[in-house]
C-alpha cells in the first residue's frame, strides 16, 4: 500500500533557490538566441513549455530572441514574439529548412526544446529530425538541448511500439546523435545519471535543472472554500500511459461519499491513440464526468483554479511531469500513481503529492476521498506547494541557462581570437 504524502509540509525542506535574472549580474552584451521549439498557437509536442521558455527569455533584457517554430495553418501569432515558422511536423526536409533559418538568424546560441518525437512520429522523419542539433553544432554554432526524456526510460509497451528490439537500437543511436551537441540539460537527476552511465559522455556537458513553474504565482494559496464544489481534474494527452479508466472506476466509490463530486477530464488524445477520448465519452454513463477536450494555454488558469484536487492516473512516465508542476503552480493537492518519475520529482523538488499503488482504483478513490473530506489538509498542501513553486519560477531557471551560455560562448570567442592571433 502506497499512500503517503511525498514530503513533510516543511518549507525548510524546499530546494535551494536559483538566483533570479533580476538580481544576477548583467551580462556584457545581449545573447542572440534561436529557440527551436513547437510554439502556440501550434498544439505540437512541448508547445506549452516552449511558450514559457520564450516568455522568460523575451522578458530578460540580456537576450535577443528568435523562435524557430513549427508550421501551422494561418493563425495570428502571439503578440510580442519574433517567430519564424520554418519546420513542419513529420517532414523529412526539416533539417534543410531549419539549418537555413538558423544561418539567417546568426545566433550565439541555438537552443532546442525537444523530446524524441517533437519533429515527427514517422520513423524516418523522426530520425532525421534528431540529427538537426548535431548538424547545427557541426556548422560551428554553440548548441544546447533541453531534453525532456531519455530513451531508456520510455516504456515501449505503454507507448504502443510494435518492433521493440529495433526501436531500442534506433533509440540508442538517436541518443548518441543528440549527445554530439555542446551541452544537454535533463529535468530529473536520474536522467543525468542514465546518460553518464550508458553513454560515457563528459559529465560537465550534461546538466540537471528543475522543470520549472510556468508563470506568475499568486501571493497566497486560494482558499479551498472558493473552489467550485468537489472538482477532480485530470489533464494531459490521453490513451497510452495516461488513461482515464482508473479514475472512472474510482469515481463510483467517490460518488457514494460525495454525490456532487465532478470529474473533469481535460486534454486531447495522444497521437498514438486517436479516438480514445471520443470512445470513452460515448461509453461513460456517469453524469458527474465531463470531457473538455483540448484546453488552450490561455484558458488553463481558469481550469486549474476551479479544481479541488488534481489526479494523475499514469501507468508510466517518460520524463518530469509538466502536469505535476502546473498543479504545484496553482497550489492544488495532487493524487498520483506511485511511479519512479513522479516520485523522483516530488522528492527532488519538495512537492507534496499523495501516492497510490499502480493498478489499484480503490486506493486511488481512498486518496481522493481523504483530500475531499478535509479542507484543512487541502489548504496546508496548497500553501506548501505554492511555496515550492515560487522557488522554481521560470525566470530563475532560465537564469541558470543564460549563465552557462555566456560562459560557453565567451570561451568560444576567446579560443577564436587566440586562433586568429596565432595565424597572424
C-alpha positions as CSV (number, residue, x, y, z in Angstrom):
1,X,0.0,0.0,0.0
2,X,1.5,3.3,-1.1
3,X,-0.5,6.3,0.2
4,X,1.8,8.8,1.9
5,X,2.5,12.4,1.0
6,X,5.9,12.6,-0.6
7,X,7.3,15.2,1.7
8,X,6.6,16.7,5.0
9,X,4.9,20.1,4.9
10,X,8.1,21.9,6.0
11,X,9.4,24.9,4.0
12,X,12.9,24.3,5.2
13,X,12.9,21.1,3.1
14,X,12.5,23.1,-0.1
15,X,15.2,23.1,-2.8
16,X,17.8,25.8,-2.8
17,X,16.6,28.8,-4.9
18,X,18.4,29.7,-8.1
19,X,19.3,33.3,-8.2
20,X,16.9,35.3,-10.3
21,X,17.5,37.0,-13.6
22,X,16.6,40.3,-12.0
23,X,19.3,40.1,-9.3
24,X,22.0,38.4,-11.3
25,X,24.9,40.5,-12.7
26,X,24.1,41.8,-16.1
27,X,25.7,40.0,-19.0
28,X,28.3,42.0,-21.0
29,X,26.1,42.1,-24.1
30,X,22.8,40.6,-25.4
31,X,22.9,37.0,-26.3
32,X,21.3,36.2,-29.6
33,X,19.3,33.0,-29.0
34,X,17.5,31.0,-31.6
35,X,15.0,28.8,-29.7
36,X,13.9,25.7,-31.7
37,X,10.5,24.6,-30.4
38,X,6.9,23.9,-31.1
39,X,5.1,27.2,-30.3
40,X,1.5,28.2,-29.8
41,X,-1.0,28.5,-31.3
42,X,0.5,25.2,-32.6
43,X,-0.5,22.3,-30.5
44,X,2.7,20.4,-31.2
45,X,4.8,18.4,-28.7
46,X,6.1,20.6,-25.8
47,X,4.5,23.8,-27.2
48,X,3.4,24.9,-23.7
49,X,7.0,24.5,-22.4
50,X,8.3,26.3,-25.4
51,X,5.9,29.2,-24.8
52,X,7.0,29.7,-21.2
53,X,10.7,29.4,-22.1
54,X,10.2,32.0,-24.8
55,X,8.3,34.3,-22.4
56,X,11.1,34.2,-19.8
57,X,13.7,34.9,-22.5
58,X,11.6,37.6,-24.1
59,X,11.3,39.4,-20.7
60,X,15.0,39.2,-20.0
61,X,17.0,42.3,-21.2
62,X,20.1,40.2,-21.6
63,X,18.6,38.3,-24.5
64,X,17.7,38.9,-28.2
65,X,15.3,36.0,-29.0
66,X,14.1,34.5,-32.3
67,X,11.8,31.5,-32.1
68,X,12.2,28.9,-34.9
69,X,8.8,27.2,-34.7
70,X,6.6,24.6,-36.4
71,X,4.4,25.5,-39.3
72,X,0.6,25.8,-38.7
73,X,-2.4,26.9,-40.7
74,X,-2.7,30.7,-40.9
75,X,-3.5,32.0,-37.4
76,X,-2.5,35.2,-35.6
77,X,0.9,34.9,-33.8
78,X,1.1,35.6,-30.1
79,X,1.9,39.3,-29.8
80,X,5.4,40.4,-28.8
81,X,7.5,37.5,-30.1
82,X,9.7,37.2,-33.1
83,X,8.6,33.9,-34.7
84,X,9.8,32.2,-37.8
85,X,7.7,29.2,-38.9
86,X,10.4,27.1,-40.6
87,X,9.8,23.4,-39.9
88,X,6.8,21.0,-40.2
89,X,5.9,18.0,-38.1
90,X,6.6,14.7,-39.9
91,X,8.5,16.4,-42.7
92,X,11.7,14.7,-44.0
93,X,13.0,18.2,-45.0
94,X,13.2,19.7,-41.6
95,X,17.0,19.6,-41.4
96,X,17.4,21.6,-44.6
97,X,14.7,24.2,-43.6
98,X,15.8,24.6,-40.0
99,X,19.5,24.9,-40.8
100,X,18.8,27.5,-43.4
101,X,16.7,29.5,-40.9
102,X,19.4,29.1,-38.2
103,X,22.1,30.5,-40.5
104,X,19.9,33.6,-41.3
105,X,19.4,34.4,-37.6
106,X,23.1,34.1,-37.0
107,X,22.7,33.3,-33.3
108,X,25.2,33.0,-30.4
109,X,23.2,30.0,-29.1
110,X,20.9,27.5,-30.8
111,X,18.6,26.1,-28.1
112,X,16.5,23.0,-28.8
113,X,13.4,22.3,-26.6
114,X,12.7,18.7,-27.7
115,X,11.8,15.1,-27.0
116,X,12.3,12.1,-29.3
117,X,9.1,12.7,-31.2
118,X,9.0,16.5,-31.3
119,X,9.9,16.7,-35.0
120,X,8.0,13.6,-36.2
121,X,6.3,10.3,-35.3
122,X,7.1,8.5,-38.5
123,X,10.4,6.7,-38.0
124,X,12.4,8.2,-40.9
125,X,11.3,11.8,-40.3
126,X,11.9,11.4,-36.6
127,X,15.4,10.1,-37.0
128,X,16.3,12.9,-39.5
129,X,14.9,15.4,-37.0
130,X,17.2,14.0,-34.3
131,X,20.2,14.8,-36.4
132,X,19.5,18.6,-36.6
133,X,21.1,19.6,-33.3
134,X,24.3,17.8,-34.2
135,X,24.3,19.4,-37.6
136,X,23.9,22.8,-36.0
137,X,27.0,22.2,-33.9
138,X,28.9,20.9,-36.9
139,X,28.1,24.3,-38.6
140,X,30.1,25.9,-35.9
141,X,27.3,27.1,-33.6
142,X,27.0,26.7,-29.8
143,X,24.1,24.2,-29.5
144,X,22.2,23.3,-26.4
145,X,19.3,20.8,-25.9
146,X,16.7,20.7,-23.2
147,X,15.8,17.0,-23.5
148,X,12.5,16.1,-21.8
149,X,13.1,12.3,-21.6
150,X,15.8,9.8,-22.1
151,X,15.2,6.8,-24.3
152,X,15.9,4.1,-21.7
153,X,13.1,5.4,-19.5
154,X,10.4,5.2,-22.2
155,X,8.0,2.3,-21.6
156,X,7.8,0.9,-25.1
157,X,4.8,-1.3,-24.3
158,X,2.8,1.6,-22.8
159,X,3.8,3.7,-25.9
160,X,2.3,1.1,-28.3
161,X,5.6,0.3,-30.1
162,X,5.5,-3.0,-32.1
163,X,9.1,-3.6,-33.1
164,X,10.6,-3.0,-29.7
165,X,14.0,-4.6,-30.3
166,X,14.6,-2.5,-33.4
167,X,13.2,0.5,-31.6
168,X,15.7,0.1,-28.8
169,X,18.7,0.0,-31.2
170,X,17.4,3.1,-33.0
171,X,16.8,4.9,-29.7
172,X,20.4,4.4,-28.6
173,X,21.7,5.6,-31.9
174,X,19.4,8.7,-31.7
175,X,20.6,9.4,-28.2
176,X,24.3,9.3,-29.3
177,X,23.4,11.8,-32.1
178,X,21.8,14.1,-29.6
179,X,24.8,13.9,-27.3
180,X,27.0,15.4,-30.0
181,X,25.8,18.9,-29.1
182,X,27.8,21.2,-26.8
183,X,25.6,20.8,-23.7
184,X,22.4,19.0,-22.8
185,X,20.0,19.6,-19.9
186,X,17.6,17.0,-18.5
187,X,14.8,17.6,-16.0
188,X,15.4,14.7,-13.5
189,X,18.7,13.9,-11.7
190,X,18.3,10.2,-12.6
191,X,18.2,11.1,-16.3
192,X,21.6,12.7,-16.0
193,X,22.9,9.6,-14.3
194,X,21.4,7.5,-17.1
195,X,23.2,9.4,-19.8
196,X,26.5,9.5,-17.9
197,X,26.4,5.7,-17.1
198,X,25.2,4.5,-20.5
199,X,27.0,6.8,-23.0
200,X,30.3,7.8,-21.3
201,X,29.7,11.5,-22.1
202,X,31.8,14.1,-20.2
203,X,30.0,15.0,-17.0
204,X,30.4,18.7,-17.5
205,X,28.3,18.6,-20.7
206,X,25.2,17.0,-19.0
207,X,23.2,19.2,-16.7
208,X,20.2,18.7,-14.4
209,X,17.8,21.6,-14.0
210,X,14.3,21.6,-12.5
211,X,11.4,21.5,-14.8
212,X,10.3,25.0,-13.6
213,X,7.0,26.6,-12.9
214,X,5.3,28.2,-15.8
215,X,4.0,31.6,-14.9
216,X,3.4,34.2,-12.3
217,X,2.4,33.0,-8.8
218,X,-0.5,34.1,-6.6
219,X,0.6,35.7,-3.3
220,X,-1.4,33.3,-1.2
221,X,-2.9,29.9,-1.6
222,X,-6.5,30.0,-3.0
223,X,-9.0,29.4,-0.2
224,X,-10.4,25.9,-0.6
225,X,-14.0,27.1,0.0
226,X,-13.6,29.3,-3.1
227,X,-13.2,26.2,-5.2
228,X,-16.2,25.2,-7.3
229,X,-17.5,22.3,-5.1
230,X,-15.6,19.0,-5.3
231,X,-13.9,19.0,-8.7
232,X,-11.4,16.4,-9.5
233,X,-9.3,17.5,-12.5
234,X,-7.4,15.1,-14.8
235,X,-5.3,16.8,-17.5
236,X,-3.0,15.6,-20.2
237,X,-2.6,13.7,-23.5
238,X,-4.6,10.5,-23.1
239,X,-4.6,7.0,-24.3
240,X,-1.1,5.5,-23.9
241,X,0.4,5.6,-20.4
242,X,-2.1,8.2,-19.3
243,X,-5.5,6.5,-19.1
244,X,-8.8,7.7,-17.6
245,X,-10.3,4.3,-16.8
246,X,-8.8,4.1,-13.3
247,X,-10.4,7.4,-12.4
248,X,-13.8,6.4,-13.9
249,X,-13.7,3.3,-11.7
250,X,-12.6,5.3,-8.6
251,X,-15.4,7.8,-9.2
252,X,-18.1,5.2,-8.4
253,X,-16.7,5.0,-4.9
254,X,-16.0,8.7,-4.5
255,X,-19.6,9.4,-5.6
256,X,-21.0,7.4,-2.7
257,X,-19.3,9.8,-0.3
258,X,-19.6,12.9,-2.4
259,X,-22.7,12.7,-4.7
260,X,-21.9,16.1,-6.3
261,X,-18.3,15.4,-6.9
262,X,-17.4,16.1,-10.6
263,X,-14.6,14.5,-12.6
264,X,-13.3,16.9,-15.3
265,X,-11.1,15.3,-18.0
266,X,-9.2,17.9,-20.0
267,X,-6.8,17.3,-22.9
268,X,-6.7,15.5,-26.2
269,X,-5.8,12.1,-27.5
270,X,-2.2,11.1,-27.6
271,X,-1.1,10.9,-31.3
272,X,-0.7,7.1,-30.9
273,X,-4.3,6.6,-29.7
274,X,-6.7,8.5,-32.0
275,X,-10.3,8.3,-30.9
276,X,-9.5,7.3,-27.3
277,X,-11.3,10.2,-25.6
278,X,-14.3,10.1,-28.0
279,X,-14.7,6.4,-27.3
280,X,-14.7,6.9,-23.5
281,X,-17.1,9.8,-23.8
282,X,-19.6,7.6,-25.7
283,X,-19.3,4.7,-23.1
284,X,-19.4,6.8,-19.9
285,X,-22.8,6.9,-18.3
286,X,-21.8,8.7,-15.1
287,X,-23.4,12.2,-15.3
288,X,-20.7,13.6,-13.0
289,X,-18.0,13.1,-15.6
290,X,-17.2,15.9,-18.1
291,X,-14.8,15.6,-21.1
292,X,-13.5,19.1,-22.1
293,X,-11.1,18.1,-24.9
294,X,-8.1,20.4,-25.7
295,X,-7.8,23.5,-23.5
296,X,-5.8,26.4,-24.9
297,X,-2.9,27.7,-22.9
298,X,-4.7,31.0,-22.1
299,X,-7.7,29.1,-20.5
300,X,-5.6,26.9,-18.2
301,X,-5.7,29.5,-15.4
302,X,-9.5,29.2,-15.1
303,X,-9.4,25.4,-15.5
304,X,-6.9,24.8,-12.6
305,X,-8.4,27.5,-10.3
306,X,-11.8,25.8,-10.4
307,X,-10.3,22.4,-9.4
308,X,-10.2,21.0,-5.9
309,X,-7.8,18.1,-6.5
310,X,-5.6,17.1,-9.4
311,X,-5.4,13.4,-10.3
312,X,-2.6,11.8,-12.3
313,X,-3.6,8.2,-13.2
314,X,-0.4,7.2,-15.1
315,X,1.0,3.7,-15.6
316,X,4.4,5.1,-16.5
317,X,6.1,8.4,-17.5
318,X,8.8,9.3,-19.9
319,X,10.0,12.3,-18.0
320,X,9.3,15.0,-15.5
321,X,5.6,15.7,-15.5
322,X,4.5,19.1,-16.7
323,X,1.1,18.5,-15.1
324,X,2.6,18.0,-11.7
325,X,4.4,21.3,-12.0
326,X,1.2,23.0,-13.2
327,X,-0.6,21.6,-10.1
328,X,2.2,22.9,-7.9
329,X,1.9,26.3,-9.6
330,X,-1.8,26.5,-8.8
331,X,-1.5,25.2,-5.2
332,X,-3.5,22.0,-5.9
333,X,-3.5,18.9,-3.8
334,X,-2.5,16.0,-6.0
335,X,-3.1,12.3,-6.1
336,X,-0.7,10.3,-8.4
337,X,0.3,6.8,-9.2
338,X,3.4,5.8,-7.4
339,X,5.8,5.6,-10.4
340,X,9.5,6.4,-10.3
341,X,9.5,9.7,-12.3
342,X,6.7,11.4,-10.4
343,X,8.1,10.1,-7.1
344,X,11.6,11.5,-8.1
345,X,10.2,14.9,-9.0
346,X,8.3,15.1,-5.7
347,X,11.4,14.1,-3.7
348,X,14.0,16.2,-5.6
349,X,11.8,19.4,-5.7
350,X,9.9,19.0,-2.4
351,X,6.4,18.8,-4.0
352,X,3.7,17.4,-1.8
353,X,1.8,14.6,-3.5
354,X,-0.4,11.7,-2.3
355,X,0.6,8.5,-3.9
356,X,-1.4,5.3,-4.6
357,X,-0.3,1.9,-5.7
358,X,-0.3,1.3,-9.5
359,X,-3.3,-0.6,-10.8
360,X,-5.4,0.0,-7.6
361,X,-8.5,2.1,-8.4
362,X,-9.8,1.6,-4.8
363,X,-6.6,3.1,-3.4
364,X,-7.0,6.0,-5.8
365,X,-10.6,6.5,-4.6
366,X,-9.4,6.4,-0.9
367,X,-6.8,9.1,-1.5
368,X,-9.3,11.3,-3.3
369,X,-11.9,10.9,-0.5
370,X,-9.2,11.7,2.1
371,X,-8.5,15.0,0.4
372,X,-12.1,15.9,-0.3
373,X,-13.0,15.3,3.3
374,X,-10.5,17.8,4.8
375,X,-10.4,21.4,3.7
376,X,-7.6,22.0,6.3
377,X,-5.5,19.2,4.8
378,X,-6.0,20.6,1.3
379,X,-5.2,24.1,2.5
380,X,-1.9,23.0,4.1
381,X,-0.8,21.1,1.0
382,X,-1.8,24.1,-1.2
383,X,0.3,26.5,0.8
384,X,3.3,24.2,0.8
385,X,3.2,23.6,-3.0
386,X,2.8,27.3,-3.7
387,X,5.9,27.9,-1.6
388,X,7.8,25.2,-3.6
389,X,6.6,26.7,-6.9
390,X,7.9,30.2,-6.1
391,X,11.4,28.7,-5.8
392,X,11.2,27.3,-9.3
393,X,9.7,30.1,-11.4
394,X,10.9,30.1,-15.0
395,X,13.0,33.3,-14.8
396,X,15.1,31.7,-12.1
397,X,15.5,28.5,-14.1
398,X,16.3,30.4,-17.3
399,X,18.9,32.5,-15.4
400,X,21.0,29.3,-14.9
401,X,20.9,28.5,-18.6
402,X,22.0,32.1,-19.5
403,X,25.0,31.9,-17.2
404,X,26.0,28.6,-18.9
405,X,25.5,30.1,-22.4
406,X,27.6,33.2,-21.5
407,X,30.4,31.0,-20.1
408,X,30.4,28.8,-23.2
409,X,30.2,31.5,-25.8
410,X,32.8,33.6,-24.1
411,X,35.2,30.6,-24.1
412,X,34.5,30.0,-27.8
413,X,35.2,33.7,-28.7
414,X,38.4,33.6,-26.7
415,X,39.5,30.5,-28.5
416,X,38.6,32.0,-31.8
417,X,40.6,35.2,-31.0
418,X,43.6,33.1,-29.9
419,X,43.5,31.1,-33.1
420,X,43.2,34.3,-35.2
421,X,46.2,35.9,-33.4
422,X,48.2,32.8,-33.9
423,X,47.6,32.9,-37.6
424,X,48.7,36.5,-37.7
